[in-house]
């Protein structure tokens, strides 16, 4: 017990406090925050911890959509989806890091990954607007578990629900704002001009789209179908 208390007070609490200060800087001044992250070229425990918080937030906001699809949330499912979201956030950061490397940045890949963990807070905001479309999407996936391919069912479900359709367009607009944040990240972290930053951002978003389509989508579909069958 004493060792646990010592661990919490000696390591965990200082990391939590430092993470909270970083988040405060992020919301107070984006420029100051990016200048701060520019120096973190190794694994940043604060950033990775904040990534866990974001991953949990994404799962919590997705629970109503899971219920509407007939999937009963469980501790195991929440744990699996939190881990999945965290890894996906890390991979997305790698996508933008690779894009910056292709544009000949001198910064290590980890700078982009660490920074993206913090900027992924924007994904939680987007998830709020995506909730109506997410419900329709998850329901369509659950109904197409016995059929090869789910994309057609998902598109049909969203087109057939006006609220879900509008929600989808709000998310598209939100991603445009997110792309602007990423472009600012590329200019400050990697000392890119705006043209170079826009190219790097476009490449990163393309890589992210590939991951979302070929990794994230199939994993979510498998989780919904697997846990839905267990009811």
C-alpha positions as CSV (number, residue, x, y, z in Angstrom):
1,X,0.0,0.0,0.0
2,X,2.8,2.4,0.9
3,X,4.5,1.6,-2.4
4,X,1.3,2.4,-4.3
5,X,0.9,5.7,-2.5
6,X,4.5,6.5,-3.2
7,X,4.0,5.7,-6.9
8,X,0.9,7.9,-7.1
9,X,2.4,10.8,-5.3
10,X,5.9,10.5,-6.8
11,X,5.2,9.8,-10.5
12,X,1.5,9.7,-11.4
13,X,0.3,12.9,-9.8
14,X,3.2,15.0,-11.1
15,X,2.5,13.7,-14.6
16,X,-1.2,14.5,-14.3
17,X,-0.4,18.0,-13.1
18,X,2.1,18.6,-15.9
19,X,-0.4,17.3,-18.5
20,X,-3.1,19.6,-17.2
21,X,-0.7,22.6,-17.5
22,X,0.1,21.6,-21.1
23,X,-3.6,21.4,-21.9
24,X,-4.0,24.9,-20.3
25,X,-1.3,26.3,-22.6
26,X,-3.0,24.6,-25.6
27,X,-6.2,26.4,-25.0
28,X,-4.6,29.7,-24.0
29,X,-2.2,30.0,-26.9
30,X,-1.9,27.6,-29.8
31,X,1.4,29.2,-30.9
32,X,3.0,28.9,-27.4
33,X,1.8,25.3,-27.1
34,X,3.3,24.3,-30.5
35,X,6.5,26.0,-29.6
36,X,6.6,24.0,-26.4
37,X,5.9,20.7,-28.2
38,X,8.6,21.5,-30.8
39,X,11.3,20.5,-28.2
40,X,9.8,17.2,-27.2
41,X,11.5,14.8,-29.6
42,X,11.3,11.7,-27.3
43,X,8.3,9.8,-25.9
44,X,6.3,12.4,-23.9
45,X,4.4,10.7,-21.1
46,X,2.1,13.8,-20.7
47,X,1.0,13.6,-24.4
48,X,0.5,9.8,-24.3
49,X,-1.6,10.1,-21.1
50,X,-3.7,12.8,-22.6
51,X,-4.2,10.5,-25.6
52,X,-5.8,8.0,-23.1
53,X,-8.2,10.7,-21.9
54,X,-9.2,11.5,-25.4
55,X,-9.6,7.8,-26.2
56,X,-11.9,7.4,-23.2
57,X,-13.9,10.4,-24.3
58,X,-14.4,9.0,-27.8
59,X,-15.7,5.8,-26.3
60,X,-18.1,7.5,-23.9
61,X,-19.6,9.6,-26.7
62,X,-19.9,6.4,-28.8
63,X,-21.9,4.5,-26.2
64,X,-25.3,5.8,-27.2
65,X,-24.6,4.8,-30.8
66,X,-23.6,1.3,-29.7
67,X,-26.8,0.9,-27.7
68,X,-28.9,2.1,-30.7
69,X,-27.2,-0.7,-32.7
70,X,-28.2,-3.3,-30.2
71,X,-24.8,-3.7,-28.6
72,X,-24.8,-3.7,-24.8
73,X,-21.7,-1.9,-23.6
74,X,-19.5,-3.9,-21.1
75,X,-16.3,-3.2,-19.3
76,X,-14.5,-5.4,-21.7
77,X,-15.9,-3.7,-24.8
78,X,-15.1,-0.2,-23.3
79,X,-11.6,-1.3,-22.5
80,X,-11.0,-2.8,-26.0
81,X,-12.4,0.3,-27.7
82,X,-10.4,2.6,-25.5
83,X,-7.2,0.8,-26.5
84,X,-8.2,0.8,-30.1
85,X,-8.9,4.5,-30.1
86,X,-5.5,5.2,-28.4
87,X,-3.6,3.2,-31.0
88,X,-5.5,4.9,-33.8
89,X,-4.7,8.4,-32.5
90,X,-1.0,7.3,-32.3
91,X,-1.2,6.0,-35.9
92,X,-2.8,9.3,-37.1
93,X,0.1,11.2,-35.5
94,X,2.5,8.9,-37.4
95,X,0.6,9.7,-40.6
96,X,1.3,13.5,-40.2
97,X,4.8,12.7,-39.1
98,X,5.5,10.7,-42.3
99,X,4.0,13.5,-44.3
100,X,6.4,16.0,-42.7
101,X,9.3,13.6,-43.3
102,X,8.4,13.4,-47.0
103,X,8.6,17.2,-47.1
104,X,12.1,16.9,-45.6
105,X,11.6,18.1,-42.0
106,X,14.6,17.9,-39.7
107,X,12.3,17.1,-36.7
108,X,12.0,13.5,-35.4
109,X,8.8,11.6,-36.0
110,X,7.9,11.6,-32.3
111,X,7.4,15.4,-32.3
112,X,4.4,15.0,-34.6
113,X,3.1,12.0,-32.6
114,X,3.3,13.8,-29.2
115,X,1.7,16.9,-30.6
116,X,-1.1,15.0,-32.3
117,X,-2.1,13.3,-29.0
118,X,-3.0,16.8,-27.7
119,X,-4.6,18.1,-30.9
120,X,-6.8,15.0,-31.0
121,X,-9.0,16.7,-28.4
122,X,-10.6,18.3,-31.5
123,X,-11.8,14.8,-32.4
124,X,-13.9,14.7,-29.3
125,X,-15.6,17.9,-30.4
126,X,-16.2,16.4,-33.8
127,X,-17.6,13.2,-32.2
128,X,-20.3,15.4,-30.5
129,X,-21.5,16.5,-33.9
130,X,-21.1,13.0,-35.4
131,X,-23.4,11.3,-32.8
132,X,-26.6,11.2,-35.0
133,X,-24.7,9.9,-38.0
134,X,-22.7,7.5,-35.7
135,X,-26.0,5.9,-34.5
136,X,-27.2,5.3,-38.1
137,X,-23.7,4.0,-39.1
138,X,-23.4,1.5,-36.2
139,X,-27.0,0.3,-36.7
140,X,-26.3,-0.3,-40.4
141,X,-23.1,-2.2,-39.5
142,X,-25.0,-4.4,-37.0
143,X,-27.7,-5.2,-39.5
144,X,-25.1,-6.1,-42.2
145,X,-23.0,-8.5,-40.1
146,X,-24.2,-11.5,-42.0
147,X,-23.5,-9.8,-45.3
148,X,-20.1,-9.4,-47.0
149,X,-19.4,-5.7,-46.9
150,X,-21.1,-3.0,-44.8
151,X,-20.2,0.2,-46.6
152,X,-23.3,0.2,-48.9
153,X,-25.6,-0.3,-45.9
154,X,-23.9,2.5,-44.0
155,X,-24.2,5.0,-46.8
156,X,-27.9,4.0,-47.4
157,X,-28.7,4.4,-43.7
158,X,-27.1,7.9,-43.5
159,X,-28.8,9.0,-46.7
160,X,-32.2,7.8,-45.3
161,X,-31.9,9.8,-42.1
162,X,-31.9,13.6,-42.5
163,X,-30.4,14.2,-39.1
164,X,-27.6,11.7,-39.7
165,X,-27.0,13.2,-43.2
166,X,-26.7,16.7,-41.8
167,X,-24.5,15.4,-39.0
168,X,-22.2,13.9,-41.5
169,X,-21.8,17.3,-43.3
170,X,-21.1,19.0,-40.0
171,X,-18.3,16.5,-39.4
172,X,-16.9,17.2,-42.9
173,X,-16.8,21.0,-42.0
174,X,-15.2,20.1,-38.7
175,X,-12.5,18.2,-40.4
176,X,-11.7,21.2,-42.5
177,X,-11.1,23.2,-39.3
178,X,-9.1,20.3,-38.0
179,X,-7.0,20.4,-41.2
180,X,-6.2,24.1,-40.5
181,X,-5.0,23.2,-37.0
182,X,-2.8,20.5,-38.5
183,X,-1.4,23.0,-41.0
184,X,-0.5,25.3,-38.2
185,X,1.1,22.4,-36.4
186,X,3.2,21.7,-39.5
187,X,4.3,25.3,-39.9
188,X,5.5,25.7,-36.3
189,X,6.8,22.2,-35.5
190,X,8.7,21.8,-38.7
191,X,9.4,25.4,-39.7
192,X,7.5,25.0,-43.0
193,X,6.1,27.8,-45.0
194,X,2.3,27.7,-45.6
195,X,2.5,26.1,-49.0
196,X,4.8,23.4,-47.7
197,X,2.6,22.9,-44.6
198,X,-0.6,22.6,-46.7
199,X,1.1,19.9,-48.9
200,X,2.2,18.1,-45.8
201,X,-1.3,18.4,-44.2
202,X,-3.0,17.1,-47.4
203,X,-0.6,14.1,-47.5
204,X,-1.3,13.4,-43.9
205,X,-5.0,13.6,-44.3
206,X,-4.8,11.2,-47.2
207,X,-2.8,8.8,-45.1
208,X,-5.3,9.2,-42.3
209,X,-8.2,8.4,-44.7
210,X,-6.5,5.2,-45.8
211,X,-6.1,4.2,-42.1
212,X,-9.7,5.1,-41.4
213,X,-11.0,3.1,-44.3
214,X,-8.8,0.0,-44.2
215,X,-8.0,-0.2,-40.5
216,X,-10.5,1.7,-38.3
217,X,-13.6,0.8,-40.3
218,X,-13.1,-3.0,-40.4
219,X,-12.1,-3.1,-36.7
220,X,-15.2,-1.2,-35.6
221,X,-17.3,-3.4,-37.8
222,X,-15.8,-6.6,-36.3
223,X,-16.3,-5.3,-32.7
224,X,-19.9,-4.4,-33.3
225,X,-20.7,-7.7,-34.9
226,X,-18.8,-9.8,-32.4
227,X,-20.2,-8.1,-29.3
228,X,-23.6,-7.8,-30.8
229,X,-23.8,-11.6,-31.3
230,X,-23.0,-12.1,-27.6
231,X,-26.3,-10.6,-26.5
